[in-house]
Amino acid sequence: LNTLVYVMSVLLFSLLLAFRIRRKVMIYMIANGTGMILAMISGIWIPLEYLSEPVKKIASITPMYWYRVGNDLIMRMDTGDWKQWTSMLQIIGVQFLFVVAFFSLIFVGMKLDETKE
C-alpha cells in the first residue's frame, strides 16, 4: 500500500510537469534533475540519519521522504503493535495528500487552459 500510494504521487507529479512543459527535451531534463535531487535530500541514496535537520525539514515536503519513512517503519514493525499500524496509516495518508494535491493542480491547470481557448 505504501508503494502504491507513492507511485501514484510520482506519476501525478510527472504528469503535472509534462502538462505544464511543452518541449519534450525540457521534460526529460527537468524530470531527471528533479528526481535525482529529491532522491538525494529524501534519504533514498543517503541514509536519513546522515542528513542534517534543515535538509530533513525540506525533504518532508516531498512524497519520497514519506515513502522512505514508511519503508523504515515497515522494516521495524511488530505484527501486534497497533501504534505502529496507526503510524503507518498516517504516513500513507500524508502520501495520499500529495496525490490529491498533484491531481488538483493538474485539474486546475487543465481548466485554466480550457478557459484561455
Wavefront OBJ file of the C-alpha trace (Angstrom):
o trace
v 0.000 0.000 0.000
v 2.916 2.333 0.811
v 4.447 1.733 -2.616
v 1.120 2.075 -4.438
v 0.371 5.483 -2.938
v 3.961 6.605 -3.562
v 3.799 5.545 -7.229
v 0.517 7.399 -7.662
v 2.034 10.610 -6.306
v 5.131 10.296 -8.500
v 3.070 9.611 -11.623
v 0.808 12.577 -10.976
v 3.823 14.811 -10.310
v 5.294 13.668 -13.632
v 2.010 14.355 -15.382
v 1.923 17.807 -13.809
v 5.405 18.532 -15.178
v 4.519 17.155 -18.603
v 1.302 19.138 -18.710
v 2.991 22.452 -17.961
v 6.113 21.964 -20.089
v 5.535 21.519 -23.792
v 9.044 20.768 -25.092
v 9.972 17.090 -24.825
v 13.683 17.720 -24.197
v 12.874 20.052 -21.304
v 10.577 17.456 -19.743
v 13.413 14.889 -19.717
v 15.888 17.358 -18.231
v 13.562 18.597 -15.504
v 12.241 15.118 -14.634
v 15.734 13.624 -14.297
v 17.109 16.560 -12.338
v 14.120 16.776 -10.025
v 14.123 13.029 -9.438
v 17.809 12.941 -8.519
v 17.618 15.988 -6.257
v 14.543 14.705 -4.438
v 16.090 11.247 -4.010
v 19.237 12.805 -2.576
v 17.533 15.004 0.035
v 14.829 12.448 0.917
v 17.148 9.744 2.135
v 16.772 7.377 -0.805
v 20.503 7.349 -1.619
v 21.860 8.691 1.654
v 20.511 7.292 4.956
v 18.261 9.721 6.820
v 20.444 9.660 9.929
v 23.282 11.292 7.955
v 21.145 14.203 6.765
v 21.026 17.435 8.746
v 17.798 18.643 10.327
v 17.265 21.529 7.847
v 17.595 19.081 4.939
v 15.121 16.720 6.604
v 12.652 19.591 7.039
v 12.929 20.453 3.344
v 12.647 16.782 2.406
v 9.489 16.380 4.486
v 7.545 18.340 1.856
v 8.188 15.583 -0.715
v 6.411 12.237 -1.120
v 9.797 10.488 -1.394
v 10.647 11.348 2.198
v 7.395 9.892 3.494
v 7.840 6.783 1.366
v 11.287 6.273 2.916
v 9.958 6.869 6.443
v 7.170 4.373 5.740
v 9.611 1.756 4.481
v 11.802 2.245 7.549
v 8.748 1.768 9.760
v 7.765 -1.390 7.881
v 11.232 -2.829 8.466
v 10.924 -2.258 12.247
v 7.260 -3.257 12.554
v 5.974 -5.862 15.003
v 2.777 -7.536 13.866
v 0.850 -6.992 17.086
v 1.621 -3.348 17.831
v -1.409 -1.206 16.947
v 0.546 2.031 17.488
v 2.919 1.159 14.636
v -0.009 0.383 12.330
v -1.567 3.731 13.176
v 1.737 5.492 12.394
v 1.978 3.625 9.094
v -1.544 4.668 8.109
v -0.694 8.285 8.939
v 2.402 8.103 6.711
v 0.354 6.643 3.872
v -2.228 9.379 4.474
v 0.431 12.076 4.073
v 1.497 10.497 0.793
v -2.128 10.367 -0.323
v -2.407 14.098 0.366
v 0.381 14.582 -2.195
v -1.694 12.537 -4.667
v -4.710 14.777 -4.045
v -2.604 17.949 -4.297
v -0.954 16.941 -7.582
v -4.291 15.821 -9.044
v -5.877 19.121 -8.003
v -3.073 21.147 -9.595
v -3.415 19.180 -12.831
v -7.181 19.627 -12.838
v -6.966 23.375 -12.165
v -4.316 23.748 -14.884
v -6.493 21.921 -17.396
v -9.491 24.094 -16.548
v -7.441 27.283 -16.850
v -6.150 26.186 -20.248
v -9.707 25.460 -21.390
v -10.866 28.925 -20.416
v -7.967 30.547 -22.292
v -9.010 28.846 -25.527
l 1 2 3 4 5 6 7 8 9 10 11 12 13 14 15 16 17 18 19 20 21 22 23 24 25 26 27 28 29 30 31 32 33 34 35 36 37 38 39 40 41 42 43 44 45 46 47 48 49 50 51 52 53 54 55 56 57 58 59 60 61 62 63 64 65 66 67 68 69 70 71 72 73 74 75 76 77 78 79 80 81 82 83 84 85 86 87 88 89 90 91 92 93 94 95 96 97 98 99 100 101 102 103 104 105 106 107 108 109 110 111 112 113 114 115 116 117
